[in-house]
């Protein structure tokens, strides 16, 4: 198991380019199964979860050709469905939560799918019901082997239908859309997720020959076609990385420029960090963060404490609440962080409290952070990364702290952030990867 040794107290300076969007990549890569023609994808992040999914596709018989550091060509013209029956497939798929999104393409093109219960972050219950509700509405037959935790789905002759999703699940919507593009007739999905990742997937599918309208809204109409062709696709910069870098700059009093952000696709992320008191300047498509000794959290108009809560898009993404929370520890003022979706995602605050942060964990979903305004710097400790986003929040805390911190289980961070130690060290951080 690897760890980070982080020497805190160093200011960063320079430019950094965000990686391709992890959450988009997991959807886009699964979509290559929908056609026998070549699909070229650019700005693929070199991170553990994405690399595992590419390996899984190759094991399934997809031809994978690496064109460059961030570009790949895929061709799924000889998919080996027998591989789905092997223990190797079930083992590899269960190690990766994003693997669930191969089901929609498999059902659409081949009429069947099989998957063991996917893994991923241990951040609370992450139910699969929305995925299977959608498949069943399209006419698929579903069986769950509870003893072996294996999903079996028969999806021959899918037919379009109307469905109202009980939750606007991003991966659930993506899976249903990919199943519906080759189904007979029209599918209408209400309460669909509309995140930029989903918009990117729909735009890509339309270039392949799909007929999807309502992209960017929560009401999608999909007219099924008989087949899809190849295409080329470039992924968005990762909005979670961008938000992480904004918080990191504030905490470490650093002057950095985040390049090529596609700011118009970031929603309320920049404004939320501005409400935390962080100054930033848009320079074309770049975000410039000046070095700030102090930043003060706003209150609501009536003077009450600011609440930052996760919401479905275009609300604030839950993946950045960990960053907001750690950034608030050295701000002036108080904020209530309300994590509605996952009941275990705030449990990492005990490490921040050990570092000297003033945080009250109200319940599994809410934490009140009392900003110290840098009067009492955090102190370095040894800690363990519980999930991807909490891991980076702890890394930010360690970079701003007095002394040396050790962060164990950094495989979690590697799942979502590409060469994060090397990229930050290039800006002046002191992060060492140790065994």
C-alpha positions, 0 to 999 in steps of 0.5 A: 500500500502506498502513502503520501508524505506531505510537507505542509506550508508551501505556497504554489505558483504557476499554471495547471491543466485539469484532466479529462472528466472522470465521471464522463469518461466512465460513461463515454467508454461504455458507449463504444460497445454500442457500435461495431465501428471505430470510436476515437476518444480524446482527453481520457484521464490516466487514472485507476478507475478509467484504466480498469474500465479500459482493461475490462473492455479489452478483455471483452474483445474490444480492440483498444489502440492507444493513439497518444497520452490521452487519446484512444481508439476503440472498436467493438466489432468482435465482442466476446459475450462468453467472457461475461460468464467467466469468474475473471469478468465478475471479479474485475467488474465488481472492483469498479463501480463504473462497470455497471454502465456496460449493461445498457449498451450490452442490452441494446446491442446484444440483448443480454447482460450480466454483472456482479455487484459493482464496487467503488467508494464506501460513502454510504448506500448507492442503490442500483434500482434506477438502472434496473427500473429503466431496463424493466420499463424498456422490457428487459427481464431482471434477476438478482442472485442475492447469494452470489450478488450477480445481476442477470438481465435478458433484454431482447426486443427492447421497446420504447416507453415513458418512464418517470425516474424516482431519482435523477441518477447520473449513471442510471440515466446514462445507462437507460439512454444507452439502452434506449437508443437502439430500442424500437419506438420512442422512449421518454425519460422524465426526471432525467439527470442533466449534468454536463457529463450526460449532455456530453454522452447524448451529444456523442450518441447523436453524432453516432446516429442516435436521435435524442432531444431535450439534451440539457433538460430533465425531459429526454426523448429518444427515438430508437434507431437500428444501428449506430456508427463511429465518431470522435469525442473530446471529454470535458475538463474535470469540474471536480479537479477544477473545484479542488484546485480552487479550494487548494489555492485558497488554503495554501495562499497560492497564486495559480491559473487553472487552464482551459476550464470551459467555464460555461459548463461549470454551473454554480461551482465558481460562484459557490467558492466565491461565497466562501470568500475566494477571489478569482478572475476569469481570463478567457477560459482560464481561472486565475486565483490570486494569493489570499491571506484571508477569505471570509464566508458570506452569510445569507441576506438575513445574516444567518449562517451560509449553508452549502448543500449538494443538489442535482444539476444545475445545483452544487455537485456532491463531489465537491462538498468535501473540498468546501468543508476543508476550505472553510476550516481556515476561512473567516466565518461559519458554514453548514455543509449538508451532504444529502445524498451519502450518509458516510461521506462526512466521516472523514472530518474526524481527521480534520478535527485531529489536525485542529479544525473546529468542526461539529459533526451534527449527524451523518449528513451535516457538519458545521465548520467554524473557520479559524481565519488562519489564527490556529493553523492545522497541524500535520498528522497521520491519516487514511484516505477513505474515498476519492474526494475525502482523500483530496480534501485531506491532501489539501489540509496536509498541504496547508498544515504546519509540519509533515502529514502521512496519508495512507491508502492513496490508491483511493486518490489515484482512482480519481486524480491523475498523477496528482503528486507530480502535477502539484510538485511542479507548482511547488508542493512537497508531496512524496509517494512512499511505500 
